[in-house]
Amino acid sequence: MAREKIISSQSTGGDDENFNTALRPQTIDECIGTGDLLDKLKISITAARQRSEPMEHVLLHGPPGLGKTTLAYVIAHEMGANIKVTSGPALTKAGDLIGILTNLDHRDVLFIDEIHRLSPAVEEYIYPAMEDYKVDFVVDSGMHSRTINLPLKPFTLIGATTRAGLLSPPMRTRFGINHNLKFWSEEDLLERSRMSAEMLKIGYDEAALQLLATRARGTPRIANRLLRRCRDYAQVKGDGKLTRPVVEAALQLEGIDELGLDDLDRRFLRTIIDVYKGGPVGIEAVAATLGEETDTLVDVVEPFLLQTGMLARTRRGRQLTAKAAQHLGVDFLPEQQDGNLFEQIEDNRE
């Protein structure tokens, strides 16, 4: 059985979602780490409430685990409205979407996660719903076909996606608020960890949460997950309080190093060094060597390595950088004709 990658920004299942839901902020004032988006949302929400109108449609895009779903719930709460949650892959036919739209009340929020995965047939029905609050549904076929116009109550559509580039231009231009969520700073992650620890009534030292924030890869979902693991370790191996030694021991047990890399990340980098001489190499070749799925490496492993400058994605393939070489204890050498970019430190010392 494959080992769980706890520092993945992807959700790991129902328990993980329930844990994050329990720690989810309810108001904009409780939100952390989304920059100027909060100011935009405050203005839009206040103006919409004063006019008793639905808020503008919102598109949130960025890596997983940064709070897109949380913001959707916060917007619905601030608007005093209900929220209906679904996902692009779940809406397989037009009837699925129409059933949801016709059951929305005035100013309700419809949240569609992974909206870029909507089928073209379903997407066509969203356009008039977003602009004119109506859908035209065709029944029967041939000479007996007829169009039924279904009026909708004004609502707000919030779309979330990890791949904004896959959205069609007509869909993208229909969102009034378009914002890219970025990785959080260590200061924001520290504040989020402090808030979560207080909500869970966990005793802690400030240095312990600071260490946890540095290992969370800029992602609040990972920070909450690490907090849960450290809480369990402190309960079993300590007195229940999070101290720096306890957090260090818990993270070491999970194989998470000082830069937030786990065993799969290090094996990924080591494979490129040891087998492919530092690259460039195609991702399919690396996946085959590791025995992992290509999508796992692209969606789970690579984003953080690219963001921290330990991996370069070139036209010829993936290539390691000097920062990755330093972290793994190898010397970075200028590219040579044989394509060997790395040489073990031990070899240099001989």
C-alpha positions as CSV (number, residue, x, y, z in Angstrom):
1,M,0.0,0.0,0.0
2,A,1.3,3.4,-0.9
3,R,2.2,5.7,2.0
4,E,-0.1,8.6,2.5
5,K,1.5,11.9,1.4
6,I,0.4,14.1,4.2
7,I,2.1,17.2,2.8
8,S,0.1,17.0,-0.4
9,S,-2.3,19.9,-0.9
10,Q,-4.9,17.5,-2.2
11,S,-7.7,16.4,0.1
12,T,-7.0,12.9,1.6
13,G,-10.7,12.0,2.1
14,G,-13.7,12.5,4.4
15,D,-11.8,12.8,7.7
16,D,-9.5,15.4,6.3
17,E,-12.5,17.4,4.9
18,N,-14.3,17.2,8.2
19,F,-11.3,18.4,10.1
20,N,-10.8,21.4,7.7
21,T,-14.5,22.2,7.9
22,A,-14.4,22.3,11.7
23,L,-11.6,24.9,11.4
24,R,-13.1,26.9,8.5
25,P,-13.6,30.6,9.2
26,Q,-17.2,31.9,9.0
27,T,-16.6,35.6,8.2
28,I,-14.2,37.6,6.0
29,D,-12.6,39.2,9.1
30,E,-11.5,35.7,10.2
31,C,-9.9,34.9,6.8
32,I,-6.2,35.0,6.5
33,G,-3.7,35.0,3.7
34,T,-5.7,36.0,0.6
35,G,-4.2,39.5,0.1
36,D,-6.2,42.2,-1.7
37,L,-9.0,39.7,-2.6
38,L,-10.6,40.2,0.9
39,D,-10.9,44.0,0.2
40,K,-12.5,43.3,-3.1
41,L,-15.0,40.8,-1.6
42,K,-15.9,43.1,1.3
43,I,-16.8,45.9,-1.1
44,S,-18.7,43.7,-3.5
45,I,-20.6,42.0,-0.7
46,T,-21.5,45.2,1.1
47,A,-22.7,46.8,-2.1
48,A,-24.8,43.8,-3.1
49,R,-26.4,43.6,0.3
50,Q,-27.3,47.3,0.2
51,R,-29.0,46.8,-3.2
52,S,-30.5,43.5,-2.2
53,E,-28.9,42.0,-5.3
54,P,-26.8,38.9,-5.8
55,M,-23.0,39.4,-5.7
56,E,-21.0,39.3,-8.9
57,H,-19.9,35.9,-10.1
58,V,-16.5,35.0,-8.7
59,L,-13.7,32.8,-10.2
60,L,-11.0,31.6,-7.9
61,H,-8.0,29.8,-9.3
62,G,-4.7,28.6,-7.9
63,P,-3.1,25.5,-6.4
64,P,-5.3,23.2,-4.2
65,G,-5.5,23.7,-0.5
66,L,-5.3,27.5,-0.5
67,G,-8.9,28.2,0.6
68,K,-11.1,28.4,-2.5
69,T,-13.9,26.4,-1.0
70,T,-13.6,28.2,2.3
71,L,-14.0,31.6,0.6
72,A,-17.2,30.3,-1.1
73,Y,-18.7,29.4,2.2
74,V,-17.6,32.7,3.7
75,I,-19.2,34.6,0.8
76,A,-22.5,32.7,1.3
77,H,-22.4,33.4,5.0
78,E,-21.7,37.1,4.6
79,M,-24.6,37.4,2.0
80,G,-26.9,35.6,4.4
81,A,-27.6,33.0,1.7
82,N,-27.6,29.3,1.2
83,I,-24.8,27.6,-0.7
84,K,-25.1,24.6,-3.1
85,V,-21.8,22.8,-3.6
86,T,-21.0,20.6,-6.6
87,S,-18.1,19.9,-9.0
88,G,-17.5,20.0,-12.7
89,P,-17.1,16.2,-13.1
90,A,-20.4,15.6,-11.2
91,L,-22.4,17.6,-13.7
92,T,-22.4,15.1,-16.6
93,K,-25.5,16.3,-18.4
94,A,-27.6,19.4,-18.8
95,G,-30.4,18.1,-16.6
96,D,-28.0,17.9,-13.6
97,L,-27.2,21.6,-13.8
98,I,-30.8,22.7,-14.6
99,G,-32.1,20.8,-11.5
100,I,-29.7,22.7,-9.3
101,L,-30.3,26.1,-10.9
102,T,-34.1,25.9,-10.6
103,N,-33.8,25.2,-6.9
104,L,-31.7,28.2,-6.0
105,D,-33.4,31.0,-4.1
106,H,-32.8,34.7,-4.5
107,R,-29.1,35.6,-3.9
108,D,-28.1,32.0,-3.2
109,V,-24.6,30.8,-4.0
110,L,-23.7,28.0,-6.4
111,F,-20.2,26.8,-5.9
112,I,-18.7,24.6,-8.7
113,D,-15.3,23.1,-7.8
114,E,-13.0,22.1,-10.7
115,I,-15.2,24.1,-13.0
116,H,-12.7,23.7,-15.9
117,R,-13.9,20.0,-16.1
118,L,-17.4,20.9,-17.1
119,S,-18.5,19.2,-20.4
120,P,-19.1,21.6,-23.3
121,A,-22.8,20.6,-23.4
122,V,-23.3,21.6,-19.7
123,E,-21.2,24.7,-20.1
124,E,-23.5,26.1,-22.8
125,Y,-26.4,26.2,-20.3
126,I,-24.4,28.2,-17.8
127,Y,-23.9,31.2,-20.1
128,P,-27.5,32.5,-20.2
129,A,-27.9,31.5,-16.5
130,M,-25.0,33.7,-15.5
131,E,-26.0,36.7,-17.7
132,D,-29.8,36.6,-17.9
133,Y,-30.8,34.3,-15.1
134,K,-32.6,31.9,-17.4
135,V,-32.1,28.6,-19.2
136,D,-33.6,27.4,-22.4
137,F,-34.2,23.6,-22.2
138,V,-35.0,21.7,-25.4
139,V,-37.4,18.7,-25.0
140,D,-38.2,16.0,-27.6
141,S,-36.4,16.0,-30.9
142,G,-37.0,16.5,-34.6
143,M,-40.3,18.2,-35.7
144,H,-41.8,17.6,-32.2
145,S,-39.0,19.4,-30.4
146,R,-39.8,22.6,-28.4
147,T,-37.8,25.0,-26.2
148,I,-38.9,25.7,-22.7
149,N,-37.7,28.9,-21.2
150,L,-37.0,28.5,-17.4
151,P,-36.5,31.8,-15.5
152,L,-34.1,31.6,-12.6
153,K,-33.9,33.6,-9.4
154,P,-30.8,35.8,-9.3
155,F,-27.8,33.9,-7.8
156,T,-24.1,34.1,-7.5
157,L,-21.9,31.5,-9.2
158,I,-18.5,30.9,-7.6
159,G,-16.1,28.7,-9.7
160,A,-12.9,27.2,-8.4
161,T,-10.2,25.6,-10.5
162,T,-6.6,24.6,-10.2
163,R,-6.1,25.0,-14.0
164,A,-7.5,28.3,-15.1
165,G,-5.9,27.9,-18.5
166,L,-8.3,25.1,-19.3
167,L,-11.3,27.3,-18.9
168,S,-12.9,28.4,-22.2
169,P,-12.6,32.2,-22.9
170,P,-16.4,32.7,-23.0
171,M,-16.7,31.1,-19.5
172,R,-13.7,33.1,-18.1
173,T,-15.0,36.5,-19.3
174,R,-18.4,36.0,-17.5
175,F,-16.9,36.3,-14.1
176,G,-16.9,39.8,-12.6
177,I,-14.3,38.9,-10.0
178,N,-11.3,36.9,-11.1
179,H,-8.6,36.2,-8.6
180,N,-5.5,34.0,-8.5
181,L,-4.8,32.6,-5.0
182,K,-1.1,32.3,-4.2
183,F,0.9,30.3,-1.7
184,W,0.7,31.7,1.8
185,S,3.6,33.4,3.6
186,E,5.1,31.8,6.7
187,E,3.6,34.7,8.8
188,D,0.1,33.9,7.5
189,L,0.6,30.2,8.1
190,L,1.7,30.9,11.6
191,E,-1.4,32.9,12.3
192,R,-3.6,30.2,10.7
193,S,-1.8,27.5,12.8
194,R,-2.3,29.6,16.0
195,M,-6.0,30.1,15.3
196,S,-6.5,26.3,14.6
197,A,-4.6,25.4,17.7
198,E,-6.8,27.7,19.8
199,M,-10.0,26.3,18.2
200,L,-8.9,22.8,19.0
201,K,-7.8,23.8,22.5
202,I,-4.2,22.6,22.0
203,G,-1.5,24.0,24.3
204,Y,1.5,25.2,22.3
205,D,4.7,27.1,22.3
206,E,5.1,29.9,19.7
207,A,8.4,28.3,18.5
208,A,6.6,25.0,17.8
209,L,4.0,26.6,15.6
210,Q,6.7,28.7,13.9
211,L,8.5,25.4,13.0
212,L,5.2,23.9,11.7
213,A,4.5,26.9,9.5
214,T,7.9,26.6,7.8
215,R,7.2,23.0,6.8
216,A,3.7,23.6,5.5
217,R,4.7,24.4,1.9
218,G,2.7,27.7,1.9
219,T,-0.6,25.8,2.1
220,P,-3.1,26.1,5.0
221,R,-4.6,22.7,4.3
222,I,-1.1,21.2,4.9
223,A,-0.6,23.3,8.0
224,N,-3.8,22.0,9.5
225,R,-2.9,18.4,8.6
226,L,0.5,18.7,10.2
227,L,-1.1,20.3,13.3
228,R,-3.3,17.2,13.6
229,R,-0.4,14.8,13.3
230,C,1.7,16.8,15.8
231,R,-1.2,16.9,18.2
232,D,-1.5,13.1,18.1
233,Y,2.2,12.7,18.7
234,A,2.2,15.1,21.6
235,Q,-0.7,13.3,23.2
236,V,1.0,9.9,22.9
237,K,4.6,10.7,23.4
238,G,4.4,13.9,25.5
239,D,2.1,15.7,27.8
240,G,-0.2,17.0,25.0
241,K,1.5,20.3,24.6
242,L,3.1,21.3,21.3
243,T,6.7,22.2,21.9
244,R,9.5,22.6,19.4
245,P,11.2,19.3,20.3
246,V,7.8,17.5,20.0
247,V,7.0,19.0,16.6
248,E,10.6,18.2,15.3
249,A,10.2,14.6,16.4
250,A,6.7,14.3,14.9
251,L,7.9,15.8,11.5
252,Q,11.0,13.6,11.5
253,L,8.8,10.5,12.1
254,E,6.8,11.6,9.0
255,G,10.0,12.1,7.0
256,I,9.4,15.8,6.4
257,D,12.7,17.7,6.2
258,E,13.5,21.4,6.9
259,L,12.3,22.6,3.5
260,G,9.0,20.7,3.7
261,L,10.0,17.8,1.4
262,D,8.9,14.3,2.1
263,D,10.3,10.9,1.0
264,L,8.5,11.0,-2.4
265,D,9.9,14.5,-3.1
266,R,13.4,13.5,-2.3
267,R,13.1,10.3,-4.3
268,F,11.9,12.3,-7.3
269,L,14.9,14.6,-7.1
270,R,17.3,11.8,-6.4
271,T,16.1,9.8,-9.4
272,I,16.8,12.8,-11.7
273,I,20.3,13.1,-10.2
274,D,21.3,9.5,-10.0
275,V,19.6,8.0,-13.1
276,Y,19.4,10.9,-15.5
277,K,22.5,12.9,-14.5
278,G,20.4,15.9,-13.3
279,G,18.3,16.2,-16.5
280,P,16.8,17.3,-18.6
281,V,14.5,14.3,-18.6
282,G,10.9,13.8,-19.6
283,I,8.4,13.4,-16.7
284,E,7.1,10.1,-18.2
285,A,10.6,8.6,-17.8
286,V,10.9,9.8,-14.2
287,A,7.4,8.4,-13.4
288,A,8.3,5.0,-14.9
289,T,11.5,4.8,-12.9
290,L,9.8,5.7,-9.7
291,G,6.8,3.5,-10.4
292,E,4.4,6.4,-9.8
293,E,1.6,7.8,-11.9
294,T,2.6,10.8,-14.1
295,D,-0.4,12.8,-12.9
296,T,0.7,12.3,-9.3
297,L,4.1,13.8,-10.0
298,V,2.7,16.7,-12.1
299,D,-0.1,17.6,-9.7
300,V,1.3,16.7,-6.3
301,V,5.1,16.7,-6.4
302,E,6.2,19.3,-9.0
303,P,4.2,22.4,-8.0
304,F,6.1,23.0,-4.8
305,L,9.5,22.1,-6.3
306,L,8.9,24.5,-9.1
307,Q,7.7,27.3,-6.8
308,T,10.8,26.9,-4.5
309,G,13.2,26.9,-7.4
310,M,14.5,23.3,-6.9
311,L,13.2,22.1,-10.3
312,A,13.2,23.7,-13.7
313,R,10.7,22.8,-16.4
314,T,12.4,23.2,-19.8
315,R,11.5,22.4,-23.4
316,R,13.8,19.4,-23.2
317,G,12.3,18.1,-19.9
318,R,12.7,18.5,-16.1
319,Q,16.0,19.7,-14.8
320,L,17.3,20.1,-11.3
321,T,18.7,23.4,-10.0
322,A,21.7,24.3,-7.8
323,K,19.3,24.8,-4.9
324,A,18.1,21.2,-5.1
325,A,21.7,19.9,-5.5
326,Q,22.7,21.8,-2.4
327,H,19.8,20.5,-0.4
328,L,20.6,16.9,-1.3
329,G,24.3,17.2,-0.7
330,V,25.7,17.1,-4.3
331,D,27.8,19.6,-6.1
332,F,26.3,21.5,-9.0
333,L,28.5,21.7,-12.0
334,P,28.2,23.7,-15.2
335,E,26.6,21.7,-18.0
336,Q,29.1,19.5,-19.8
337,Q,29.0,18.0,-23.2
338,D,28.0,14.6,-21.8
339,G,25.0,16.3,-20.2
340,N,26.3,15.4,-16.6
341,L,25.3,18.4,-14.4
342,F,26.1,16.8,-11.0
343,E,28.9,15.1,-9.3
344,Q,28.8,13.5,-5.9
345,I,30.7,15.4,-3.2
346,E,32.5,12.3,-2.2
347,D,33.8,11.9,-5.7
348,N,35.2,15.4,-5.6
349,R,37.0,14.8,-2.4
350,E,38.9,11.7,-3.7
